[in-house]
Amino acid sequence: MVDLLLRANLCGEAEALAAWQSWCRVRDFDDIAWPEMRLLVPLAPRLHRLDPANPVLPRVDGIAKHLWTSTQLALFQSGPILAALNRAGIPFVVFKGAAQYAEGLARGRRIMGDVDLLVHRGKAVAALDVLEAEGWQASNGESFDLLRELARIRLSGNFRKGTHGEVDLHISPFHFARLDFELDESFWGLAQPAMLAGQSVRVPDPTDSILLLLAHSTTSESGDWAMDIAARLTAQPIDWPALSNRAARRGIVPACLSSLRYLREELGVPVPEEALARLAAVRVPLGERLKAWSNIRDRAERGLVEKAANRVADRMLRKRGFSVVVKDRRAIFVGRSRLPILRLIGKATPLSGLPQDAGLEQRFRLASMDRDRRLLLRLAFPRPAMSRRIFFDVTMDGVGIARLRSRAGGERTGTPVERTFSLPLPRGASGAEVVIRARPVRFIPPDEPPEGRAALAAIEFRICEAVLA
């Protein structure tokens, strides 16, 4: 369906009209998906020429006005964090949709849900400190203590403030790519100054912008990447030999080649034949081909074979110097509730001086230890009205060490629930202060209705028992 709307946006009028009419025949307007809505916005003005009598035009216009307004509000509410990063002296680059707006290339009311920000890997923690100081919150509800520990392995993370403010903070603009210090330095050196939401920003040079859009194209449900590239090709010169060279060095040739072929051969976008020939001549190792093939489908739609292929590809690519998405458990402990086996067989030492009252945060100090131990926690909280996830973040002397998760709710609302967790203590834990914080399932917008808050908010809890095993 996205393909038909891209054709309606970018192809010549006859083919565009045929694509639009095909889309109308197979789609129920009351059931269209978010990626389709995004492409209806730039298409709206063209439809008044292509199909002026279509009865859905008023609804398309309404969607376009609503989503474009939401985008402008998102830009407005995200502007202050750009200013704060500038004040803190943290260099950053905006890319994807934010760069299109900053360069005046947001053709046809380009829709944008968040502002993509790239900072140097070594500045990630400093950027997190600025976000925390400015009152932003992680979209998934995680505490900043945990996020600072995860900053060394996470390639990106979303943060929100207010009703519309949202930024996506990156330490790499790629979901996976070969690490290349020289190319990284070149990327930052070629970045150009621009203005976004009234603030000074930097944007990638046009060739790097095209490369980033192509790198994200095969893993995106949206067709924004194609619209953005088409807008750039009509307004900016692209160094195609440099793009081919950078794609080869980054190890992302398959995504670039397949997407450029689609743009040229299916949508009629003026991609030079020479650019395709250069990319087609690049020798692509098996790991890179396997990664590209296994990532074509959205993560939620991948089968077992594709998931297995992705894991194999990641193993191969890590050995060849690639940066890929990794699980949080490589940096911190992620634990679910479990039976307290060590407690049941008596191999545990209870801790004293635990807080007695319920709250969203509990603190206590560990006893002196002469060896590495595990901490067993038995936590109690009222049963939620509906089944939902429950999360706790654990820090030790201000450093995130664990994320605990469980599920509870439904029948017998309000009756006590107990969950037991076992987590390893890092070296140097003797005598340290442990803080356990209940956290929300995700960011809760100011306008969230009461029933939504009940399903998402952090839950007060108390510590029934804490022992060293």
Secondary structure as GFF3:
##gff-version 3
##sequence-region A 1 469
A	DSSP	alpha_helix	2	10	.	.	.	ID=ss1
A	DSSP	alpha_helix	13	26	.	.	.	ID=ss2
A	DSSP	three_ten_helix	29	31	.	.	.	ID=ss3
A	DSSP	alpha_helix	34	50	.	.	.	ID=ss4
A	DSSP	alpha_helix	57	87	.	.	.	ID=ss5
A	DSSP	beta_strand	92	95	.	.	.	ID=ss6
A	DSSP	alpha_helix	97	102	.	.	.	ID=ss7
A	DSSP	beta_strand	115	119	.	.	.	ID=ss8
A	DSSP	three_ten_helix	121	123	.	.	.	ID=ss9
A	DSSP	alpha_helix	124	133	.	.	.	ID=ss10
A	DSSP	beta_strand	137	138	.	.	.	ID=ss11
A	DSSP	alpha_helix	144	150	.	.	.	ID=ss12
A	DSSP	beta_strand	156	161	.	.	.	ID=ss13
A	DSSP	beta_strand	165	170	.	.	.	ID=ss14
A	DSSP	beta_strand	177	178	.	.	.	ID=ss15
A	DSSP	alpha_helix	181	190	.	.	.	ID=ss16
A	DSSP	beta_strand	192	196	.	.	.	ID=ss17
A	DSSP	beta_strand	199	203	.	.	.	ID=ss18
A	DSSP	alpha_helix	206	217	.	.	.	ID=ss19
A	DSSP	alpha_helix	224	235	.	.	.	ID=ss20
A	DSSP	alpha_helix	240	250	.	.	.	ID=ss21
A	DSSP	alpha_helix	253	261	.	.	.	ID=ss22
A	DSSP	pi_helix	262	266	.	.	.	ID=ss23
A	DSSP	alpha_helix	273	280	.	.	.	ID=ss24
A	DSSP	alpha_helix	286	294	.	.	.	ID=ss25
A	DSSP	three_ten_helix	299	301	.	.	.	ID=ss26
A	DSSP	alpha_helix	304	319	.	.	.	ID=ss27
A	DSSP	beta_strand	322	323	.	.	.	ID=ss28
A	DSSP	three_ten_helix	328	330	.	.	.	ID=ss29
A	DSSP	beta_strand	333	336	.	.	.	ID=ss30
A	DSSP	alpha_helix	341	344	.	.	.	ID=ss31
A	DSSP	beta_strand	349	350	.	.	.	ID=ss32
A	DSSP	beta_strand	361	365	.	.	.	ID=ss33
A	DSSP	beta_strand	374	382	.	.	.	ID=ss34
A	DSSP	beta_strand	388	396	.	.	.	ID=ss35
A	DSSP	beta_strand	399	408	.	.	.	ID=ss36
A	DSSP	beta_strand	416	424	.	.	.	ID=ss37
A	DSSP	beta_strand	433	439	.	.	.	ID=ss38
A	DSSP	alpha_helix	450	456	.	.	.	ID=ss39
A	DSSP	beta_strand	462	468	.	.	.	ID=ss40
###
